[in-house]
Amino acid sequence: MKLLTILFGFISICCSSQDNDTKLHRDVGSGSEKVLIVYLSRTNNTKAVAEIIHENVGGDLVALVLVNPYPEDYKTTVAQVAKENETEFLPPLKTKINDIEHYDVVFVGFPTWGMQLPPPIKSFLKQYDLSGKTIVPFNTNGGYGIGSSFSTVKELCPNSKVVEGFSIKGGVERDGILLVIEGDKKKEARLDIKEWLRKINMLRQDTK
């Protein structure tokens, strides 16, 4: 009898866990959750992706601004970012989000810098308590991919549900190629982003 009681309790816990997961996937994209889209963009490619996501999921769109902006010179910025990564320096953010606890889903967008997550994004993820929230990373890069950026997001959000991210080739500032997600490229990006949002069940009902 005792064995049956334990077994019944184990089954109940498993079913409850499955019900919670189902509820999460059902609620996201239904319009009942509160969405925040935060992004860092230097050449405006990540901004373009963030705006497309906003078109399809709604919510609040917020650009991360630093207290001390990076230099306009590309090589100087590369050197500064390398030093920040080496020393684990977290640049202070001018952007403040006072009601972070009210959001259920947080999209986090950024370019790949030195094959890593940009220091300002690390600042954001460490500054706010995102426990229990669904975190959705998205990325632009110069053709070398996401590097370790997505895995770092997971490391910095141990108590959050981090879902499959999105990445797209953007500009190559080193070569003087800046905003490229415009015109036909932006139309292609819209289709790819919408398909990704549908796949992870984040697409707002009225945009499906």
PyMOL commands that set and color helices and strands:
alter all, ss='L'
color gray80, all
select helices_A, chain A and resi 2-27+45-57+74-87+100-102+119-127+149-156+173-175+183-199+205-207
alter helices_A, ss='H'
color red, helices_A
select strands_A, chain A and resi 35-39+60-63+105-111+134-141+161-162+166-169
alter strands_A, ss='S'
color yellow, strands_A
deselect
rebuild
show_as cartoon
